[in-house]
Amino acid sequence: MDKKIDLLVKKGIRFTHPESVEIGSEVDIERISGKGVVICGGCRIFGKATCISEKAVLGEEAPVTVVDCQVGPYVKLKGGFFKEAVFLKGSSMGSGAHVREGTILEEEAGGAHTVGLKQTVIFPFVTLGSLINFCDCFMAGGTSRKDHSEVGSSYIHFNYTPYQDKATPSLIGDVPRGVMLRENPIFLGGQGGLVGPCRLAFGTVIAAGSICRKDELRTNRLILHGSTKTLNTEFKRDHKLNPGRIITNNTIYIANLMALRRWYRDVRRLFITDLFSEALHAGLMEKAEMALTERIRRLKEYVLKISVPGAEGRWNGFEDTVQEMRSFPGKHKLRDAFLAALEHSMSINSKEYLPSIKGLSEKGAAAGTTWLQEIVDTAVMRLTAAIPCNHKGC
Protein backbone atom coordinates (compact mmCIF):
# COMPACT_ATOMS: atom_id res chain seq x y z
CA MET A 1 0.00 0.00 0.00
CA ASP A 2 1.18 3.53 -0.82
CA LYS A 3 2.74 5.21 2.22
CA LYS A 4 0.44 8.24 2.03
CA ILE A 5 -2.63 6.05 1.78
CA ASP A 6 -1.44 4.08 4.77
CA LEU A 7 -1.06 7.31 6.77
CA LEU A 8 -4.52 8.48 5.69
CA VAL A 9 -6.06 5.18 6.74
CA LYS A 10 -4.50 5.69 10.16
CA LYS A 11 -6.10 9.17 10.25
CA GLY A 12 -9.49 7.54 9.83
CA ILE A 13 -10.20 7.90 6.10
CA ARG A 14 -12.11 5.01 4.57
CA PHE A 15 -10.85 3.74 1.21
CA THR A 16 -13.17 1.28 -0.52
CA HIS A 17 -10.30 -0.02 -2.66
CA PRO A 18 -7.03 1.56 -1.51
CA GLU A 19 -4.83 -0.24 -4.03
CA SER A 20 -6.57 1.56 -6.90
CA VAL A 21 -6.25 5.08 -5.45
CA GLU A 22 -3.42 7.39 -6.56
CA ILE A 23 -2.24 10.33 -4.44
CA GLY A 24 0.39 12.69 -5.83
CA SER A 25 3.67 13.14 -4.01
CA GLU A 26 2.95 16.87 -3.72
CA VAL A 27 -0.33 16.39 -1.82
CA ASP A 28 -0.16 17.55 1.80
CA ILE A 29 -2.03 14.90 3.79
CA GLU A 30 -2.35 17.33 6.70
CA ARG A 31 -4.89 19.15 4.53
CA ILE A 32 -7.05 16.01 4.30
CA SER A 33 -9.39 15.42 7.22
CA GLY A 34 -9.70 12.00 8.79
CA LYS A 35 -13.24 12.59 10.08
CA GLY A 36 -15.60 10.48 8.02
CA VAL A 37 -13.96 11.07 4.64
CA VAL A 38 -14.63 8.33 2.08
CA ILE A 39 -12.49 7.87 -1.03
CA CYS A 40 -13.76 5.22 -3.41
CA GLY A 41 -11.84 3.03 -5.82
CA GLY A 42 -10.10 4.55 -8.84
CA CYS A 43 -9.83 8.06 -7.43
CA ARG A 44 -6.78 10.24 -8.14
CA ILE A 45 -5.80 13.19 -5.94
CA PHE A 46 -3.18 15.72 -6.98
CA GLY A 47 -1.99 19.24 -6.18
CA LYS A 48 -0.35 20.87 -3.20
CA ALA A 49 -3.35 23.23 -2.82
CA THR A 50 -5.84 20.37 -2.45
CA CYS A 51 -7.71 20.11 0.82
CA ILE A 52 -10.53 17.72 1.73
CA SER A 53 -12.78 18.41 4.71
CA GLU A 54 -14.66 16.09 7.01
CA LYS A 55 -17.43 13.80 5.79
CA ALA A 56 -16.56 14.47 2.13
CA VAL A 57 -17.14 11.57 -0.27
CA LEU A 58 -15.21 11.14 -3.53
CA GLY A 59 -16.10 8.67 -6.28
CA GLU A 60 -19.43 7.31 -5.07
CA GLU A 61 -20.64 6.66 -8.64
CA ALA A 62 -17.44 6.67 -10.72
CA PRO A 63 -13.74 7.46 -10.28
CA VAL A 64 -12.88 11.06 -9.40
CA THR A 65 -9.77 13.06 -10.28
CA VAL A 66 -9.14 16.08 -8.04
CA VAL A 67 -6.41 18.62 -8.86
CA ASP A 68 -5.78 21.60 -6.58
CA CYS A 69 -9.37 21.78 -5.32
CA GLN A 70 -10.68 22.83 -1.93
CA VAL A 71 -13.39 20.38 -0.91
CA GLY A 72 -15.60 21.40 1.99
CA PRO A 73 -17.41 19.24 4.56
CA TYR A 74 -20.24 16.93 3.49
CA VAL A 75 -19.37 17.50 -0.18
CA LYS A 76 -20.05 14.69 -2.64
CA LEU A 77 -18.06 14.57 -5.86
CA LYS A 78 -19.59 11.46 -7.36
CA GLY A 79 -17.50 11.05 -10.51
CA GLY A 80 -15.47 13.07 -13.00
CA PHE A 81 -12.64 15.57 -13.27
CA PHE A 82 -12.25 18.55 -10.92
CA LYS A 83 -9.47 21.13 -11.16
CA GLU A 84 -8.84 24.41 -9.30
CA ALA A 85 -12.39 24.67 -7.97
CA VAL A 86 -13.96 25.23 -4.54
CA PHE A 87 -16.87 23.23 -3.12
CA LEU A 88 -18.45 24.52 0.08
CA LYS A 89 -20.43 22.60 2.68
CA GLY A 90 -22.98 20.16 1.30
CA SER A 91 -22.43 20.91 -2.39
CA SER A 92 -22.33 18.03 -4.85
CA MET A 93 -21.70 16.98 -8.43
CA GLY A 94 -22.89 13.82 -10.17
CA SER A 95 -20.82 11.44 -12.26
CA GLY A 96 -19.32 12.57 -15.55
CA ALA A 97 -18.67 16.08 -14.21
CA HIS A 98 -16.00 18.22 -15.83
CA VAL A 99 -15.34 21.12 -13.46
CA ARG A 100 -12.38 23.34 -14.23
CA GLU A 101 -10.56 26.39 -12.94
CA GLY A 102 -12.27 29.38 -11.42
CA THR A 103 -15.40 27.49 -10.40
CA ILE A 104 -17.11 27.99 -7.03
CA LEU A 105 -20.04 25.98 -5.71
CA GLU A 106 -21.33 27.52 -2.51
CA GLU A 107 -23.29 25.72 0.19
CA GLU A 108 -25.76 23.04 -0.95
CA ALA A 109 -25.39 23.94 -4.63
CA GLY A 110 -24.98 21.07 -7.01
CA GLY A 111 -25.37 19.36 -10.34
CA ALA A 112 -26.57 15.99 -11.58
CA HIS A 113 -24.62 13.88 -14.05
CA THR A 114 -22.46 15.14 -16.94
CA VAL A 115 -22.18 18.83 -16.13
CA GLY A 116 -19.38 21.03 -17.48
CA LEU A 117 -18.32 24.14 -15.56
CA LYS A 118 -15.43 26.59 -15.91
CA GLN A 119 -15.15 30.12 -14.49
CA THR A 120 -18.61 29.54 -13.01
CA VAL A 121 -19.86 30.86 -9.66
CA ILE A 122 -22.93 29.14 -8.21
CA PHE A 123 -24.54 30.55 -5.06
CA PRO A 124 -26.18 28.45 -2.33
CA PHE A 125 -28.97 26.05 -3.23
CA VAL A 126 -28.71 26.56 -7.02
CA THR A 127 -29.27 23.23 -8.76
CA LEU A 128 -28.06 22.14 -12.19
CA GLY A 129 -29.71 19.24 -14.00
CA SER A 130 -27.95 16.74 -16.29
CA LEU A 131 -26.09 17.12 -19.56
CA ILE A 132 -25.32 20.81 -19.06
CA ASN A 133 -22.56 23.10 -20.32
CA PHE A 134 -22.57 26.17 -18.09
CA CYS A 135 -19.19 27.89 -18.31
CA ASP A 136 -18.55 31.62 -17.72
CA CYS A 137 -21.65 32.27 -15.60
CA PHE A 138 -22.68 33.62 -12.25
CA MET A 139 -26.00 32.38 -10.86
CA ALA A 140 -27.87 33.16 -7.65
CA GLY A 141 -31.47 33.16 -6.43
CA GLY A 142 -33.66 31.24 -4.03
CA THR A 143 -33.83 30.91 -0.28
CA SER A 144 -33.45 27.20 0.53
CA ARG A 145 -33.20 23.69 -0.87
CA LYS A 146 -36.98 23.79 -1.38
CA ASP A 147 -36.91 27.21 -3.05
CA HIS A 148 -33.91 27.36 -5.32
CA SER A 149 -32.77 28.53 -8.74
CA GLU A 150 -32.55 25.73 -11.27
CA VAL A 151 -31.02 24.99 -14.65
CA GLY A 152 -32.88 22.30 -16.58
CA SER A 153 -31.22 19.32 -18.23
CA SER A 154 -29.52 19.72 -21.62
CA TYR A 155 -29.01 23.45 -21.08
CA ILE A 156 -26.17 25.40 -22.70
CA HIS A 157 -24.63 28.73 -21.94
CA PHE A 158 -23.29 29.83 -25.32
CA ASN A 159 -19.99 31.43 -24.37
CA TYR A 160 -18.04 31.52 -27.64
CA THR A 161 -18.99 33.73 -30.56
CA PRO A 162 -18.53 33.32 -34.34
CA TYR A 163 -16.18 36.28 -34.00
CA GLN A 164 -13.92 34.02 -31.92
CA ASP A 165 -14.06 35.81 -28.60
CA LYS A 166 -15.26 34.93 -25.09
CA ALA A 167 -16.32 38.33 -23.81
CA THR A 168 -19.51 36.48 -22.95
CA PRO A 169 -20.05 36.11 -19.17
CA SER A 170 -23.69 36.01 -18.11
CA LEU A 171 -24.95 37.46 -14.83
CA ILE A 172 -27.97 35.47 -13.68
CA GLY A 173 -29.11 37.38 -10.63
CA ASP A 174 -26.43 39.53 -8.99
CA VAL A 175 -24.01 39.60 -6.05
CA PRO A 176 -25.43 42.43 -3.85
CA ARG A 177 -28.88 40.87 -3.52
CA GLY A 178 -27.94 37.25 -4.16
CA VAL A 179 -25.71 36.98 -1.10
CA MET A 180 -28.66 37.76 1.19
CA LEU A 181 -30.48 34.53 0.19
CA ARG A 182 -33.92 36.11 0.03
CA GLU A 183 -34.57 36.71 -3.67
CA ASN A 184 -36.97 34.80 -5.92
CA PRO A 185 -35.39 31.85 -7.74
CA ILE A 186 -34.50 31.87 -11.42
CA PHE A 187 -35.52 28.97 -13.68
CA LEU A 188 -33.78 28.15 -16.96
CA GLY A 189 -35.86 25.46 -18.66
CA GLY A 190 -34.32 22.32 -20.13
CA GLN A 191 -33.32 21.84 -23.77
CA GLY A 192 -32.63 25.56 -23.88
CA GLY A 193 -29.80 28.02 -23.94
CA LEU A 194 -28.57 31.46 -22.96
CA VAL A 195 -26.41 33.49 -25.35
CA GLY A 196 -23.79 35.39 -23.41
CA PRO A 197 -23.13 38.04 -22.34
CA CYS A 198 -26.60 38.26 -20.85
CA ARG A 199 -28.17 39.60 -17.65
CA LEU A 200 -31.27 38.13 -16.06
CA ALA A 201 -33.17 39.51 -13.05
CA PHE A 202 -34.30 37.47 -10.07
CA GLY A 203 -37.55 35.62 -10.62
CA THR A 204 -36.95 35.13 -14.35
CA VAL A 205 -38.44 31.96 -15.82
CA ILE A 206 -37.28 30.85 -19.27
CA ALA A 207 -39.54 28.17 -20.73
CA ALA A 208 -38.07 24.83 -21.78
CA GLY A 209 -36.74 24.78 -25.32
CA SER A 210 -36.14 28.53 -25.46
CA ILE A 211 -32.93 30.23 -26.54
CA CYS A 212 -32.59 33.56 -24.73
CA ARG A 213 -30.50 36.19 -26.52
CA LYS A 214 -31.53 39.37 -24.73
CA ASP A 215 -31.18 40.83 -21.25
CA GLU A 216 -34.21 40.78 -18.97
CA LEU A 217 -33.77 43.22 -16.11
CA ARG A 218 -37.39 43.21 -14.95
CA THR A 219 -38.07 40.78 -12.13
CA ASN A 220 -40.47 37.83 -12.27
CA ARG A 221 -40.83 37.58 -16.04
CA LEU A 222 -41.72 34.51 -18.15
CA ILE A 223 -39.76 34.20 -21.39
CA LEU A 224 -40.81 31.84 -24.19
CA HIS A 225 -38.99 31.90 -27.52
CA GLY A 226 -40.25 29.98 -30.52
CA SER A 227 -38.78 29.60 -34.02
CA THR A 228 -41.36 31.25 -36.29
CA LYS A 229 -39.09 32.25 -39.16
CA THR A 230 -35.98 31.11 -40.98
CA LEU A 231 -33.07 33.44 -41.76
CA ASN A 232 -30.46 32.62 -44.37
CA THR A 233 -28.22 35.53 -45.29
CA GLU A 234 -24.61 36.54 -45.80
CA PHE A 235 -22.42 36.50 -42.68
CA LYS A 236 -19.89 39.30 -42.30
CA ARG A 237 -17.13 39.18 -39.72
CA ASP A 238 -17.13 42.90 -38.98
CA HIS A 239 -18.10 42.91 -35.30
CA LYS A 240 -21.36 44.83 -35.48
CA LEU A 241 -23.08 42.82 -32.77
CA ASN A 242 -23.80 45.76 -30.48
CA PRO A 243 -20.34 46.23 -28.93
CA GLY A 244 -21.75 48.77 -26.48
CA ARG A 245 -24.01 46.14 -24.87
CA ILE A 246 -21.23 43.55 -24.83
CA ILE A 247 -18.78 45.89 -23.12
CA THR A 248 -21.44 47.11 -20.67
CA ASN A 249 -22.41 43.59 -19.64
CA ASN A 250 -18.78 42.57 -19.24
CA THR A 251 -18.09 45.63 -17.10
CA ILE A 252 -21.10 44.93 -14.88
CA TYR A 253 -20.00 41.30 -14.52
CA ILE A 254 -16.49 42.40 -13.51
CA ALA A 255 -17.97 44.87 -11.00
CA ASN A 256 -20.06 42.09 -9.45
CA LEU A 257 -16.94 39.94 -9.13
CA MET A 258 -15.28 42.83 -7.29
CA ALA A 259 -18.23 42.96 -4.89
CA LEU A 260 -18.05 39.17 -4.45
CA ARG A 261 -14.34 39.38 -3.71
CA ARG A 262 -15.03 42.03 -1.07
CA TRP A 263 -17.80 39.86 0.42
CA TYR A 264 -15.43 36.90 0.68
CA ARG A 265 -12.75 39.10 2.20
CA ASP A 266 -14.84 41.03 4.75
CA VAL A 267 -17.72 38.66 5.49
CA ARG A 268 -16.87 35.06 4.72
CA ARG A 269 -13.69 35.22 6.77
CA LEU A 270 -15.82 35.81 9.87
CA PHE A 271 -17.15 32.26 9.55
CA ILE A 272 -13.85 30.40 9.64
CA THR A 273 -14.34 27.33 11.83
CA ASP A 274 -13.58 23.62 11.64
CA LEU A 275 -16.34 23.33 9.02
CA PHE A 276 -15.09 26.33 7.00
CA SER A 277 -11.34 26.20 7.19
CA GLU A 278 -8.67 28.77 6.38
CA ALA A 279 -7.87 26.63 3.34
CA LEU A 280 -11.45 26.87 2.05
CA HIS A 281 -11.49 30.63 2.58
CA ALA A 282 -8.17 30.99 0.79
CA GLY A 283 -9.61 28.90 -2.03
CA LEU A 284 -12.59 31.23 -2.35
CA MET A 285 -10.35 34.29 -2.50
CA GLU A 286 -8.10 32.64 -5.06
CA LYS A 287 -10.98 31.57 -7.32
CA ALA A 288 -12.61 35.01 -7.12
CA GLU A 289 -9.30 36.55 -8.19
CA MET A 290 -8.97 33.94 -10.92
CA ALA A 291 -12.44 34.77 -12.22
CA LEU A 292 -11.65 38.50 -12.21
CA THR A 293 -8.40 37.98 -14.10
CA GLU A 294 -10.14 35.81 -16.70
CA ARG A 295 -12.90 38.32 -17.38
CA ILE A 296 -10.44 41.21 -17.72
CA ARG A 297 -8.35 39.16 -20.15
CA ARG A 298 -11.37 38.25 -22.27
CA LEU A 299 -12.66 41.82 -22.30
CA LYS A 300 -9.24 43.11 -23.34
CA GLU A 301 -9.12 40.66 -26.26
CA TYR A 302 -12.54 41.82 -27.41
CA VAL A 303 -11.95 45.56 -27.03
CA LEU A 304 -8.61 45.46 -28.83
CA LYS A 305 -10.16 43.44 -31.65
CA ILE A 306 -12.89 46.00 -32.35
CA SER A 307 -10.91 49.19 -31.63
CA VAL A 308 -8.89 51.38 -33.90
CA PRO A 309 -5.07 51.15 -33.73
CA GLY A 310 -3.61 52.63 -30.57
CA ALA A 311 -6.15 51.28 -28.11
CA GLU A 312 -3.67 48.75 -26.77
CA GLY A 313 -1.40 51.53 -25.56
CA ARG A 314 -4.26 52.96 -23.53
CA TRP A 315 -5.31 49.64 -21.99
CA ASN A 316 -2.90 50.13 -19.09
CA GLY A 317 -5.13 52.91 -17.81
CA PHE A 318 -8.05 50.49 -17.62
CA GLU A 319 -5.97 47.91 -15.77
CA ASP A 320 -4.77 50.59 -13.35
CA THR A 321 -8.42 51.37 -12.59
CA VAL A 322 -9.14 47.68 -12.07
CA GLN A 323 -6.24 47.48 -9.64
CA GLU A 324 -7.53 50.47 -7.68
CA MET A 325 -11.03 49.00 -7.51
CA ARG A 326 -9.71 45.69 -6.21
CA SER A 327 -9.02 47.37 -2.89
CA PHE A 328 -12.11 49.59 -2.87
CA PRO A 329 -14.03 48.74 0.34
CA GLY A 330 -17.20 50.69 -0.36
CA LYS A 331 -18.70 53.11 2.14
CA HIS A 332 -17.49 52.26 5.63
CA LYS A 333 -20.72 53.45 7.22
CA LEU A 334 -22.78 50.97 5.18
CA ARG A 335 -20.32 48.14 5.71
CA ASP A 336 -20.13 48.75 9.46
CA ALA A 337 -23.94 48.85 9.77
CA PHE A 338 -24.20 45.55 7.96
CA LEU A 339 -21.41 43.90 9.97
CA ALA A 340 -23.05 45.00 13.22
CA ALA A 341 -26.32 43.38 12.11
CA LEU A 342 -24.45 40.26 11.03
CA GLU A 343 -22.62 40.02 14.34
CA HIS A 344 -25.97 39.98 16.14
CA SER A 345 -27.31 37.27 13.83
CA MET A 346 -24.16 35.21 14.24
CA SER A 347 -24.48 35.37 18.04
CA ILE A 348 -27.80 33.54 17.89
CA ASN A 349 -26.95 31.19 15.00
CA SER A 350 -23.77 29.53 16.25
CA LYS A 351 -21.57 31.29 13.70
CA GLU A 352 -23.02 29.17 10.87
CA TYR A 353 -23.06 30.94 7.51
CA LEU A 354 -26.45 30.07 6.04
CA PRO A 355 -28.50 30.51 9.25
CA SER A 356 -26.67 33.74 10.06
CA ILE A 357 -27.33 35.28 6.65
CA LYS A 358 -30.94 34.13 6.58
CA GLY A 359 -31.35 35.37 10.17
CA LEU A 360 -30.48 38.98 9.30
CA SER A 361 -33.16 41.58 9.86
CA GLU A 362 -34.59 43.22 6.74
CA LYS A 363 -32.77 46.41 7.72
CA GLY A 364 -29.48 44.56 8.17
CA ALA A 365 -29.77 42.73 4.85
CA ALA A 366 -30.70 45.98 3.09
CA ALA A 367 -27.58 47.65 4.51
CA GLY A 368 -25.43 44.82 3.15
CA THR A 369 -27.05 44.96 -0.28
CA THR A 370 -26.65 48.74 -0.44
CA TRP A 371 -23.00 48.45 0.57
CA LEU A 372 -22.25 45.88 -2.14
CA GLN A 373 -24.33 47.66 -4.77
CA GLU A 374 -22.37 50.84 -4.13
CA ILE A 375 -19.18 48.88 -4.87
CA VAL A 376 -20.73 47.57 -8.10
CA ASP A 377 -21.99 50.99 -9.20
CA THR A 378 -18.69 52.73 -8.45
CA ALA A 379 -16.73 50.05 -10.29
CA VAL A 380 -19.04 50.23 -13.34
CA MET A 381 -18.73 54.02 -13.49
CA ARG A 382 -14.95 54.06 -13.20
CA LEU A 383 -14.30 51.07 -15.45
CA THR A 384 -16.62 52.35 -18.16
CA ALA A 385 -14.82 55.69 -18.19
CA ALA A 386 -11.46 53.92 -18.52
CA ILE A 387 -12.36 51.56 -21.39
CA PRO A 388 -9.99 52.44 -24.27
CA CYS A 389 -12.55 51.86 -27.05
CA ASN A 390 -13.06 54.08 -30.08
CA HIS A 391 -15.75 51.97 -31.72
CA LYS A 392 -18.83 54.05 -32.48
CA GLY A 393 -21.05 51.53 -30.67
CA CYS A 394 -19.08 51.70 -27.41
C-alpha positions in Angstrom: 0.0 0.0 0.0 1.2 3.5 -0.8 2.7 5.2 2.2 0.4 8.2 2.0 -2.6 6.0 1.8 -1.4 4.1 4.8 -1.1 7.3 6.8 -4.5 8.5 5.7 -6.1 5.2 6.7 -4.5 5.7 10.2 -6.1 9.2 10.3 -9.5 7.5 9.8 -10.2 7.9 6.1 -12.1 5.0 4.6 -10.9 3.7 1.2 -13.2 1.3 -0.5 -10.3 0.0 -2.7 -7.0 1.6 -1.5 -4.8 -0.2 -4.0 -6.6 1.6 -6.9 -6.2 5.1 -5.4 -3.4 7.4 -6.6 -2.2 10.3 -4.4 0.4 12.7 -5.8 3.7 13.1 -4.0 2.9 16.9 -3.7 -0.3 16.4 -1.8 -0.2 17.5 1.8 -2.0 14.9 3.8 -2.3 17.3 6.7 -4.9 19.1 4.5 -7.1 16.0 4.3 -9.4 15.4 7.2 -9.7 12.0 8.8 -13.2 12.6 10.1 -15.6 10.5 8.0 -14.0 11.1 4.6 -14.6 8.3 2.1 -12.5 7.9 -1.0 -13.8 5.2 -3.4 -11.8 3.0 -5.8 -10.1 4.5 -8.8 -9.8 8.1 -7.4 -6.8 10.2 -8.1 -5.8 13.2 -5.9 -3.2 15.7 -7.0 -2.0 19.2 -6.2 -0.3 20.9 -3.2 -3.4 23.2 -2.8 -5.8 20.4 -2.5 -7.7 20.1 0.8 -10.5 17.7 1.7 -12.8 18.4 4.7 -14.7 16.1 7.0 -17.4 13.8 5.8 -16.6 14.5 2.1 -17.1 11.6 -0.3 -15.2 11.1 -3.5 -16.1 8.7 -6.3 -19.4 7.3 -5.1 -20.6 6.7 -8.6 -17.4 6.7 -10.7 -13.7 7.5 -10.3 -12.9 11.1 -9.4 -9.8 13.1 -10.3 -9.1 16.1 -8.0 -6.4 18.6 -8.9 -5.8 21.6 -6.6 -9.4 21.8 -5.3 -10.7 22.8 -1.9 -13.4 20.4 -0.9 -15.6 21.4 2.0 -17.4 19.2 4.6 -20.2 16.9 3.5 -19.4 17.5 -0.2 -20.1 14.7 -2.6 -18.1 14.6 -5.9 -19.6 11.5 -7.4 -17.5 11.1 -10.5 -15.5 13.1 -13.0 -12.6 15.6 -13.3 -12.3 18.5 -10.9 -9.5 21.1 -11.2 -8.8 24.4 -9.3 -12.4 24.7 -8.0 -14.0 25.2 -4.5 -16.9 23.2 -3.1 -18.4 24.5 0.1 -20.4 22.6 2.7 -23.0 20.2 1.3 -22.4 20.9 -2.4 -22.3 18.0 -4.8 -21.7 17.0 -8.4 -22.9 13.8 -10.2 -20.8 11.4 -12.3 -19.3 12.6 -15.5 -18.7 16.1 -14.2 -16.0 18.2 -15.8 -15.3 21.1 -13.5 -12.4 23.3 -14.2 -10.6 26.4 -12.9 -12.3 29.4 -11.4 -15.4 27.5 -10.4 -17.1 28.0 -7.0 -20.0 26.0 -5.7 -21.3 27.5 -2.5 -23.3 25.7 0.2 -25.8 23.0 -1.0 -25.4 23.9 -4.6 -25.0 21.1 -7.0 -25.4 19.4 -10.3 -26.6 16.0 -11.6 -24.6 13.9 -14.1 -22.5 15.1 -16.9 -22.2 18.8 -16.1 -19.4 21.0 -17.5 -18.3 24.1 -15.6 -15.4 26.6 -15.9 -15.2 30.1 -14.5 -18.6 29.5 -13.0 -19.9 30.9 -9.7 -22.9 29.1 -8.2 -24.5 30.6 -5.1 -26.2 28.5 -2.3 -29.0 26.0 -3.2 -28.7 26.6 -7.0 -29.3 23.2 -8.8 -28.1 22.1 -12.2 -29.7 19.2 -14.0 -28.0 16.7 -16.3 -26.1 17.1 -19.6 -25.3 20.8 -19.1 -22.6 23.1 -20.3 -22.6 26.2 -18.1 -19.2 27.9 -18.3 -18.5 31.6 -17.7 -21.7 32.3 -15.6 -22.7 33.6 -12.2 -26.0 32.4 -10.9 -27.9 33.2 -7.6 -31.5 33.2 -6.4 -33.7 31.2 -4.0 -33.8 30.9 -0.3 -33.4 27.2 0.5 -33.2 23.7 -0.9 -37.0 23.8 -1.4 -36.9 27.2 -3.0 -33.9 27.4 -5.3 -32.8 28.5 -8.7 -32.6 25.7 -11.3 -31.0 25.0 -14.7 -32.9 22.3 -16.6 -31.2 19.3 -18.2 -29.5 19.7 -21.6 -29.0 23.4 -21.1 -26.2 25.4 -22.7 -24.6 28.7 -21.9 -23.3 29.8 -25.3 -20.0 31.4 -24.4 -18.0 31.5 -27.6 -19.0 33.7 -30.6 -18.5 33.3 -34.3 -16.2 36.3 -34.0 -13.9 34.0 -31.9 -14.1 35.8 -28.6 -15.3 34.9 -25.1 -16.3 38.3 -23.8 -19.5 36.5 -23.0 -20.1 36.1 -19.2 -23.7 36.0 -18.1 -24.9 37.5 -14.8 -28.0 35.5 -13.7 -29.1 37.4 -10.6 -26.4 39.5 -9.0 -24.0 39.6 -6.0 -25.4 42.4 -3.9 -28.9 40.9 -3.5 -27.9 37.3 -4.2 -25.7 37.0 -1.1 -28.7 37.8 1.2 -30.5 34.5 0.2 -33.9 36.1 0.0 -34.6 36.7 -3.7 -37.0 34.8 -5.9 -35.4 31.8 -7.7 -34.5 31.9 -11.4 -35.5 29.0 -13.7 -33.8 28.1 -17.0 -35.9 25.5 -18.7 -34.3 22.3 -20.1 -33.3 21.8 -23.8 -32.6 25.6 -23.9 -29.8 28.0 -23.9 -28.6 31.5 -23.0 -26.4 33.5 -25.4 -23.8 35.4 -23.4 -23.1 38.0 -22.3 -26.6 38.3 -20.8 -28.2 39.6 -17.6 -31.3 38.1 -16.1 -33.2 39.5 -13.0 -34.3 37.5 -10.1 -37.5 35.6 -10.6 -36.9 35.1 -14.4 -38.4 32.0 -15.8 -37.3 30.8 -19.3 -39.5 28.2 -20.7 -38.1 24.8 -21.8 -36.7 24.8 -25.3 -36.1 28.5 -25.5 -32.9 30.2 -26.5 -32.6 33.6 -24.7 -30.5 36.2 -26.5 -31.5 39.4 -24.7 -31.2 40.8 -21.2 -34.2 40.8 -19.0 -33.8 43.2 -16.1 -37.4 43.2 -14.9 -38.1 40.8 -12.1 -40.5 37.8 -12.3 -40.8 37.6 -16.0 -41.7 34.5 -18.1 -39.8 34.2 -21.4 -40.8 31.8 -24.2 -39.0 31.9 -27.5 -40.3 30.0 -30.5 -38.8 29.6 -34.0 -41.4 31.2 -36.3 -39.1 32.3 -39.2 -36.0 31.1 -41.0 -33.1 33.4 -41.8 -30.5 32.6 -44.4 -28.2 35.5 -45.3 -24.6 36.5 -45.8 -22.4 36.5 -42.7 -19.9 39.3 -42.3 -17.1 39.2 -39.7 -17.1 42.9 -39.0 -18.1 42.9 -35.3 -21.4 44.8 -35.5 -23.1 42.8 -32.8 -23.8 45.8 -30.5 -20.3 46.2 -28.9 -21.7 48.8 -26.5 -24.0 46.1 -24.9 -21.2 43.6 -24.8 -18.8 45.9 -23.1 -21.4 47.1 -20.7 -22.4 43.6 -19.6 -18.8 42.6 -19.2 -18.1 45.6 -17.1 -21.1 44.9 -14.9 -20.0 41.3 -14.5 -16.5 42.4 -13.5 -18.0 44.9 -11.0 -20.1 42.1 -9.5 -16.9 39.9 -9.1 -15.3 42.8 -7.3 -18.2 43.0 -4.9 -18.0 39.2 -4.4 -14.3 39.4 -3.7 -15.0 42.0 -1.1 -17.8 39.9 0.4 -15.4 36.9 0.7 -12.7 39.1 2.2 -14.8 41.0 4.8 -17.7 38.7 5.5 -16.9 35.1 4.7 -13.7 35.2 6.8 -15.8 35.8 9.9 -17.2 32.3 9.5 -13.9 30.4 9.6 -14.3 27.3 11.8 -13.6 23.6 11.6 -16.3 23.3 9.0 -15.1 26.3 7.0 -11.3 26.2 7.2 -8.7 28.8 6.4 -7.9 26.6 3.3 -11.4 26.9 2.0 -11.5 30.6 2.6 -8.2 31.0 0.8 -9.6 28.9 -2.0 -12.6 31.2 -2.4 -10.4 34.3 -2.5 -8.1 32.6 -5.1 -11.0 31.6 -7.3 -12.6 35.0 -7.1 -9.3 36.5 -8.2 -9.0 33.9 -10.9 -12.4 34.8 -12.2 -11.7 38.5 -12.2 -8.4 38.0 -14.1 -10.1 35.8 -16.7 -12.9 38.3 -17.4 -10.4 41.2 -17.7 -8.4 39.2 -20.1 -11.4 38.3 -22.3 -12.7 41.8 -22.3 -9.2 43.1 -23.3 -9.1 40.7 -26.3 -12.5 41.8 -27.4 -11.9 45.6 -27.0 -8.6 45.5 -28.8 -10.2 43.4 -31.7 -12.9 46.0 -32.4 -10.9 49.2 -31.6 -8.9 51.4 -33.9 -5.1 51.1 -33.7 -3.6 52.6 -30.6 -6.1 51.3 -28.1 -3.7 48.8 -26.8 -1.4 51.5 -25.6 -4.3 53.0 -23.5 -5.3 49.6 -22.0 -2.9 50.1 -19.1 -5.1 52.9 -17.8 -8.0 50.5 -17.6 -6.0 47.9 -15.8 -4.8 50.6 -13.3 -8.4 51.4 -12.6 -9.1 47.7 -12.1 -6.2 47.5 -9.6 -7.5 50.5 -7.7 -11.0 49.0 -7.5 -9.7 45.7 -6.2 -9.0 47.4 -2.9 -12.1 49.6 -2.9 -14.0 48.7 0.3 -17.2 50.7 -0.4 -18.7 53.1 2.1 -17.5 52.3 5.6 -20.7 53.4 7.2 -22.8 51.0 5.2 -20.3 48.1 5.7 -20.1 48.8 9.5 -23.9 48.9 9.8 -24.2 45.5 8.0 -21.4 43.9 10.0 -23.1 45.0 13.2 -26.3 43.4 12.1 -24.4 40.3 11.0 -22.6 40.0 14.3 -26.0 40.0 16.1 -27.3 37.3 13.8 -24.2 35.2 14.2 -24.5 35.4 18.0 -27.8 33.5 17.9 -27.0 31.2 15.0 -23.8 29.5 16.3 -21.6 31.3 13.7 -23.0 29.2 10.9 -23.1 30.9 7.5 -26.5 30.1 6.0 -28.5 30.5 9.3 -26.7 33.7 10.1 -27.3 35.3 6.7 -30.9 34.1 6.6 -31.3 35.4 10.2 -30.5 39.0 9.3 -33.2 41.6 9.9 -34.6 43.2 6.7 -32.8 46.4 7.7 -29.5 44.6 8.2 -29.8 42.7 4.8 -30.7 46.0 3.1 -27.6 47.6 4.5 -25.4 44.8 3.1 -27.0 45.0 -0.3 -26.7 48.7 -0.4 -23.0 48.5 0.6 -22.2 45.9 -2.1 -24.3 47.7 -4.8 -22.4 50.8 -4.1 -19.2 48.9 -4.9 -20.7 47.6 -8.1 -22.0 51.0 -9.2 -18.7 52.7 -8.4 -16.7 50.0 -10.3 -19.0 50.2 -13.3 -18.7 54.0 -13.5 -15.0 54.1 -13.2 -14.3 51.1 -15.5 -16.6 52.4 -18.2 -14.8 55.7 -18.2 -11.5 53.9 -18.5 -12.4 51.6 -21.4 -10.0 52.4 -24.3 -12.5 51.9 -27.0 -13.1 54.1 -30.1 -15.7 52.0 -31.7 -18.8 54.1 -32.5 -21.1 51.5 -30.7 -19.1 51.7 -27.4 
